[in-house]
Amino acid sequence: GVNFGRGLSRSLALTGVPVTSVGSLDNYGLMTGLSDQQERVQALTTFKDMYSQAIGTGPVMDYLAQTGLDVLRGAEELKKAPQLYKSNVEYADNPIAQSLRDAARVHLAGLGSRILYTQQGGYDVHANENPTQPKLLGDLAGAIHDFWDDLRQHNAADNVIMMVWTEFGRRIKDNGSGTDHGSGGIAIIIGDSVKGGMYGEYPSLKPEDHLDGDLHFNNDFRQTYTTLLEDWLHLDAPEIVNGNFDKFDFIKNGH
């Protein structure tokens, strides 16, 4: 897995699973400020030894040590992606577009990554929501369009599915100039292997159908993950989602 953006989302943090986090693919690497190759090799060796010696001194240090070693391996692999990439798609100059460009470059480099993850911040607004939200959604839509255009131009779209999901929902009633956090959210599944349509029902706006002032969800998000895990990634879902959940039928047969 590869995360694009600063820091590592909790969605990708699991002991024993190597995930590399990339702020900018063009500037990514360790000790890149050292121009002398021998000096850089020596610094990287010291870095590796420092983390290697920590193994076996407790669960926290084990985690840190393995993370350090995974970073070293990931850095060397990911450096290949920009060198292999050519495209006439011009991504916008905003964080989500640049992150999806990096995701496209890693996918097209064929490095074996199966999960490419990024996030778009700025939606946590409780006031002045109207001027902020349309700009964010416009950036997101443009980035997604360019990402798929890029993959299709390289004939590399058939084995990709994109899942766009919200971290939180919104209250139904406004608070004066915005809306506060609420339960329920939306997931959008995109790809040539997806059967388009709405899976579930649009939640009712009738007050008697609200869930403590929120739209009442009618799908369990674990159904969506079960479908992707089993019908797309061909993994056993129950151990991952902690239970058995009915699947949706949004993956085309043969994938």
Residue, then its C-alpha position, 0 to 999 in steps of 0.5 A: g500500500v502507498n499513502f499520498g499526503r502528509g502523515l499516515s491515515r489510521s485507515l492504513a496503520l496496521t502492525g506487520v503491513p508495510v505502507t509507505s507515505v509520500g508527500s510528493l513523489d518528485n521529492y520523495g526519498l531519504m537523505t536526498g539532500l546529500s549529493d555525494q553518493q558515498e556519503r548518502v549510502q553511509a547515512l542510509t546504512t546508519f539509519k538502517d542499523m539504528y532501526s535494526q538494533a531496536i528490534g526485540t526491545g518491546p512492541v513499540m520499538d519493534y513497530l518503529a524499527q519495522t516502520g523504519l526498514d519499510v520506509l527504506r525499501g519503499a523509498e528505493e522502489l518509489k523513486k522509479a515511478p516518476q522516471l517511467y511516467k509520461s503523460n499529456v494529462e495536465y492535472a490541476d495545481n491543488p493537493i488532491a489533483q497532485s496526489l492522484r497524479d502521484a497515484a497514477r504514476v505509481h500504478l503505471a510503474g507496475l511496482g505491485s502496489r494494490i492499495l493507493y490511498t489519499q485524502q482531501g482535507g478542508y471539509d470540516v467546516h461548520a460555518n461559511e460552508n457554501p463558499t467552501q464546499p463547492k470549491l472543494l468538490g470542484d477540485l475533487a471532480g476535476a482530479i478524478h476526471d484527470f486520473w481516469d483520463d490518464l489511466r485510460q490513455h495508458n490502457a491501465a484502467d481495467n484493473v482499477i476501482m476507486m472508492v470515494w467516501t466521506e469521513f463524516g455526514r452532516r446534520i439536516k438542519d443548518n446552524g446559521s451558516g453551515t451544518d455540523h457533523g452527523s451520522g451517515g455518509i456516502a461512498i462512490i465506487i468508480g471504474d470500468s468494472v463497476k455496474g453503475g447505479m444507486y445501491g440502497e435508498y436515498p434517505s428520507l427527509k421526513p422528521e419522523d424518519h430522522l436518526d437524532g436529527d441526522l439522515h438515517f443510513n440504510n446500508d452498513f459500510r461493512q457491506t461495501y468493504t465486504t464486496l470490494l474485499e471478496d469480489w475485487l481483491h479476492l480476499d476473505a472478508p469476515e476476519i477483516v470486517n469482523g463479521n459476515f455481511d451481505k454483499f452488493d452486486f456492483i462488480k461486473n462478472g469476471h473481475 
